[in-house]
């Protein structure tokens, strides 16, 4: 869509999302793989001008912040991809930007899926599915 239309940042929330434990997208492996691919494509399609309209930060910081959010939402492949883009677009930096970048890299490094409730929801679903499968095979 961004290729055909100009997007403008609006300060107010226009769309809300609800996450719940029985949500299919939290457990479907194919959904996660497809989502990771889509996010990676979107990140590649963003131009420097589009990113500059969104934020006044250097590209490397923008991509690191995106990587952190993706990791929190368990899009691990896309998070690694965004982190790699951050490295790719790292240019000459002031000491303030370098310090901010080191802080973000540290945060990215300590984030672990087990800190995210979605991880446990997925894990419980897999265990329940395995129990049902075993129970079904026994009968």
N, C-alpha and C positions, 0 to 999 in steps of 0.2 A: 504494500500500500504506500509505503514511504517513497517508492520510486515514482509513483504517479501523483501523489498529493503532498502538500506541505502540512506538516503537523505543527501545532502551536501548543506550547506548555500553558496549561491553565492551573491556577493555584488550588481550585476546589476539586473535591473528589466527584467524579462523574459515574464511576462504576464501583460497585462493591462486590466482594467475593465472599462466599461462605465456605468454610472448611469443616467437615464433620467426619467422624470416625468411619462411617459406612460408605464413604465416597470412593467410587471405583477407581478414580485416577490416582489414588494413593497406593493402590495395590497392583495395578496392572503393569507388568514389566514392559510390555510393548509401548504403553503410553509414555513411560519414562524414556525409553530409547528414542522414540519419535520426538518427544519434547526436547531432549538434548540436541538432536539434529536441527530442529527448527530454531532453537535459541542460538546455536552456533552460526547458522546461516544468517540470522538477523544481525548478529554482532558483526559479521563480515560485511553485510550490506550497508551498515551505518557509515556515513561519510564523516570526515573530520568536521565539516561544516554543520552537519546535523548534531553531532555530539557537542560542538561548541555552543549551539543554540540551547541545548539542554543544560549545560553546565559551563562554568568558567574555569574548570580545573584542567590540568594537563591530562592528556589521554591516558597515561599510565595510571593515574589515580582513579580516573573514571572506570577503567577496566578492572582495577583491583576491587573497587567497591561493588561492581557488578558480580565479580567472582565470589565475594563474601556472601552476597544475597543469594546467589545460585546455590552455593554450598549449604546455606541454611535451609533452602527448599529441596535439598537432596538431589539437585541436578548436577551430580559430580563431574560428568564428562564436560558439560558446558562450563562449569566452574573452572576446571583445569584449563580449558580453552581460553576463557577470559583472562585468567592469570598469565597465560602465555602471551596473549595480546598485550598485556600490560608490560611484559618484559620487552616485547618487540618494539613498542612505541615509547620506550623510556629514552628520553633525550637528555640534553644537558639540564641539570636541575639545580635549583638553589638549595642551600642547606635546609631550609624550611620544608621544601617539597621532599627532599631525601628523608628527612625525619618522619614526615607524615607517611611516606611510602614504607619505611621500615616498620612503623606502627601497624599499618594495614597488612603487611606481609606477616607480621607476628600474629595478628588476629586471625588471618586466614589459616595459618599453620595450626593454631590450637583448636580451631573449630572441628568438632568431631560429630559424626552423625548421631551418636548416642546421646548428645545433648539436646537433640531435637525430638519433641514428642511424636512427630510423624514417623520417625525411625521405629519407635516402639509399637505404633499402630500397625505399621507394615509387618513388623516381626510377629506380632500376635496373630495377624490375619494368616500369615504363612503357616504358623504352628497349628491354627485351627483347621486350615485347609488340609494339612498333612494328616491330622487326626481323623478328619472326615474320610479322607482317601483310604487310610489304613482300616478304619471301621467298615467302609464299604467293601474293601477287598476281603475282609474276614467273613463277611456274610454271604 
